């Protein structure tokens, strides 16, 4: 394989493939061109083995754990067409024709058209193609960030895998188009339009208008024999793999060792998915989340599921944790589900101040789990279990649930 180095760091370099000289005997043919599914060329069994190695390597090399207790990766039931949320970008091909797909690897300004998204359902494929053809017929142009001209930016599609609900949100620059006609042409439960004025590519922020249907989507999670129903706002976080999310949260609850008498702090609680699952087996759950619309969703989700032993608060974990302890008392268990960057040292110190018996760490990035686990271990916690869950087949990403127990 020949590759072009695109970024150099002190400890590593990043590169993109320019030529495949001789394929490996283990290489398999990809189902379709898809920059978001680079591991299609590996058998699923090999993907799982590599992810297992990735987790163990991070904990030994970065976390300095001699023999980390990493369990076998929990595989997905179906490693294809599993995503419940897709974010597509508009662009133009070499002929100037409008395309709708993904950024070409290493190229922020080039979009590869998608006709068959192997990670999305057929319904999402159909909706995306309908939006693309409608926008082409209207003569709408894609936004060019270099020149700050053009109109169409992104298409965000969400699907309730359990509920069957479908939502489309089109993101554009300020301006106007026949938005109501586009909404009427789509077979979706809700169609929204976001107008963003900034240059950066992001589907967050801006002014959002409901064009048709309802402005939220609902999804269900089945855990411990119960069915929990969640309301998801357009910009709220929800695990992109519904079926594996159920298994992930069941593992988190199992490792938390809940017997019905515990007070649980759910940090980075989002719309309440983990907290409400844990509340089924805890005395009380208190969640902290910085995004206020997500907190509103979490409160509504608790009400609609008739779960009364849970409360959610809006605030930054770094500053809100001490006041929460003063109001509610110290937790028996702390559950954290931080962003990819992991926990800052200050937040780790805040968690240690609360003195929980168990810390359950849900991680989407082993390389940030490892140093956080080391900080906690150095402060008197034992890394007792690490359970990897394959939330993202056909990609190098792996989710883990780690349990750290206070020594003594």
N, C-alpha and C positions, 0 to 999 in steps of 0.2 A: 504494500500500500504506500502511495505517495501522498504527502499532506503538506499544506501550507500553514506555517505558524502565524497565528493572528494576534496572539497576546503572550508576552513573556512576563513571568513573575519570578521571584527569588527561588521558590521551591517547586514551581511547575510551569508548564506552558500550555496554551490552548492552540489547537490547530483544526483545520477542516480538510477533509479528504478531497484530493484532486484526481486521484486515479487508483483503481483497484488493480494491482499488478497480477496477483494470484489469489483467488478466493480460497478461504479455509475449507477443509472437508466438512466442517460443522456449519458452514454458512447455508442459510435457507433463503429462497427467493421471497422478497417482500410482497405482500398482497397488493399494495398500491403505494405510489410516491406520497410520502407524508413526513414532513420535517419534524412533526411532533411525535413520531413513533420510530425513532432511530434504531431500536433494538428488534425490529421485525426480522432482521437478518439472523437472529439467534433463535433456536428452538426455545419453547417456553421453559423446558426443564433447565436449559443452560442459563436462561435469564435468572431463574430463581437461585441457582447456584452462585452466580456472580453477585447477586444482591446479598446473599448470605455472607460472602467474602467481604463485600463492601462494608457491611455493618461491623463485622468482627475486626476488620482492619482499622476502621476509624476508632473503635474503642481501645484497641491495643496500641496503635501508633500515636493517636492524638490524646486519648484519655489515659494512656499508660496503665490499663488494666491487664494484668498478666494472663488471665484466662477468663474473659468475660462470658457470662452465662447466656449466650445467644442461642435461642431456640431455632428450630427449622422454620423457614419462611412459610407463612400461611398463604397458599396460592389462591388466585381468583378462580371462581367457578367457571367463568367464561372470560378469557383474556382479550376478547375483541368486543367492540361496540358497547363499551361499558360507561362512557362518560355521560353525566347528566347535565354538564355545562360545557359549552364551547364558545370561544371568542375568536371570531374571524376578522381579518383585516381586508379592506378594499385597496386595490392597486390597479396598475395597468401593465399589460404585457408589452412585448417588443413592438407590436403593431398598434399600440395605443388603445386596445380593447380593454374594457373594464373586467377585472378579475376579482375573485373573493376567495381568500384562502389564508395561508400562513406565510410568515416571513421566511425567506430563504435563509438557511443557516449561515450565520455570520454576516448577513446583509440586512441592515435595518430598513433600507429603502427599496427593497425588492420583494414582491409578493408572488408566491407560487399559487396558481389557481388550484382549487380542490374540486373534484367531481365525485370522488368516493372517499369519504372520511371513515377510515377503518376503526376509529375509536368512537364514532357517534352512531346513534341508531339510524335506521332507514328514514324515520320520520324527520329527524334533524337534517339528514341529507336532502330530503325533498324540500323542506322549508328553505334551506340555504340556496338551493338552485333556483327556487321560485323567486326569492329576493333578488338574486343576481340577474336573472333574465328580465325581471320587471325594471330594474334600475338601468340595464342596458337599453331596453326599449325606450325609456324616458330620456336617454342621452345624458344621464348624470355622471359627473366626473369624480374621481377619487382624490382625496386630499393629499397634497404634496407638501411634506414638512420642510423641505429645503426651500421651496419658493413661497410657502404659506398661501397656497391657492388650492382650489378644489373643494369638494363638498362632503363626499362620503368617507367615513372613517372606519367604523367597525360594525359588526353584527354580533350580538350576544344572544345565544339561544340556551334556554334552560328547559329541562324535561323532568317531570316527576316520574321516576321509574316505577313507583308503586301506584301512583294516582293516575298516571296517563296524561297529566296536564302539560301543556306546552306553551312557552312564552318566548317572544322575540322582542329584542330591543335594538333599534338601529341608532347608531351614534354618528352624528354629522357635525360639520362646522355650522356656525350661525348662518341662517338663510331660510329658504322655504322650498317646499316641493309638495307634490300631491300625496301627502302623508296619509290622509284618510283613505285614499284609493289603494295605496300599498297595503294598509292594514286590512282592508276589506278583501284583498286577494289572498290573504294568508289564512290557513286553517289552524289558528292558534287560539288558546284560551285568553291570551293577553298580548297586546302589541303596544310597545312604548317607544318614544322618540326622545333621545338625549341630545341636546345641543351643547357642544364643548368649544370653548374659544381658545384654549391654550394650544401651544405648539406640540407639547409632549404627547406621546400616544398613551392614553389611559382611558379606560371605560368608566372610571369613577369621576364623580363631580359633574358639574354642568347642570343645566335645567332639563328636567325630565317631565314629559307630558304623556298621559295615557291616551292612546289613540283608539283602542278598542278592547273590550273585555275587562279583565281585572288586572290590577297593578302588582299582584303578588302571585306566587306559585306555591302549591302545597305538596309536601312529600311525606311519606310514612317511613318509619323505622320499626322493625319488629325485633324486640329484645325481651328476654326472660318471659316469653309467652304473651307479652303485651304488645299492642300496636300504638305507637306514639305518632301523632300527626303534627307536622311543623309548617308554619307559615314562613316563607322566605321572601324578604324584600329584594328588589332588583340588584342592589349592591352588596347584600349580605353574603357572608361566607357560609358555604355548606360543602361537605365532602363531595368530591366529584364522582365518587364511585359508591352508589347507594348500598349495594349488596355487601361490599367489603366494609363499609362504614358500620354496618350492624355488627359485624364480627369484631371490628376494631374496638367499638365501645363495650362490647361484652367482655373482651379481654381486659380493658381498663377497669371495668367494674369488678372482675374476678381478682385482679392484682390488688385492687384497693382493699380487698378482704372485708367487705362490708357485712355486718351482722344485724344492722338495724338500729344501733345505738350511737353511731358516729356522726360527728359534725364534719362536713366536707366543704373545703374551699375549692371552687372551680374557677381557675384563673384563665383569662382570655376565653370567656364563656360563650362568645358569639351569640347565636340565636337560641342557645340553651340546649343544644343537642346532647352533649355529654352530661351536663348537669341534670337534665330531666331523666336520663337513663339511670344515673347514679341514685337519684332521689327515690327510685323504686325500691332501693335496698338500704338507704341511709336514714338516720333520724332527721337530719336537715342538711340542705345544700345551699351555699351562698356563692353567687357568681359575680365576677367583676369583668367588665368589658368596656373598652374605651369608645366604641362606635355606638352612639346613642340610638340610631334606628334599629341596630341589632338587639340592643337591650329591650326596646319596645317590642320587638318580635318575640324575644325570649319570655317576657312577661305574658304576652298573649298566648304563647305556646303552652305555658304552664296552666293558664286558665282553661284553654280548650281541651287539655288532657286531664283536667281536674286533679292536678298535682299541687298540693297545698304546702308541702314541707320544703319549698324552695323559694329563694328570693334573689333577684338580680339587681346589680348596681352599676351605674355608669361611672367610669373613672379609669385613670391610669393605674395599673397594678403597682407601679413604683411608689405612688403617693397615696393610694387608696387602701393598701393592705393594713397599715397600722391602725387607721380609724376603724376598719372593719373588725379587727381583733378587739379593740376597745369596746365596740358596741356588742359584738356577738360572742366574744370569747375565743380562745385558741382552738384551731382545728385539730381533729384527729388525723385527717387525711387531707393532703393538698394535691389537686390534679392540675397540671399545666399543659396547655396545648398552644405553645408559642408559635410565631411565624418562623420562617426558615432561618432567620438570623439567630434564633435561640434566645436565651435569657441573658440579660446584661448582668455584670457582677453585682450591681446594686440590687437588682431584683432577686438574685440568688441570696444575698444577705437578708433581704426582707423576708423571704420564705423561711430561712433558717431561724430568724427571730421568732417566728410563729411556733416553732418546735413540734411539727407534726410527727407522729409515729411512722407514717408512710407517705412517700411522695411518688405519685404516678405521673410519669413524664411521657406525653404523647408527642412524638417527634416526626417531622417530615424530612429531616436532614441529619443523618448520622454524624456528619462532621461538626455540627453544633451541639448535638446531644452529648458527644464524647467529652468536650471540655466542661460542659455544665455538670455532667455526671462526676467528673473528677473533682470539681469544686465541692460538690455535695459529699463525696466520699471523704475528702480531706477534712470535712467538717463533722465527720462522725456517722455518715450513712453508708450502708453496705449496698452495693449494686447486686440485687438478688435475682433479677430476671430481666431479660430483654426478649420481647416477642415481635419479630418483624412480620408485617402484614403487607402483601403486595397490592397496594391501592392503584398502582399505575403500570399495568402490563404494557409491554412494547416500548418502555422508556427505562432509563437508568435510575429513576427515583424509587425510593423505598420508605415506607412509614414504619415506625417502631413504637412499641409501648414498653417503657422501662419502669421497673419498680426499685425504689431505693428505700431501705428500712433503717430506722435509727438504731445504732448499735446499743445494746444494753436495755 
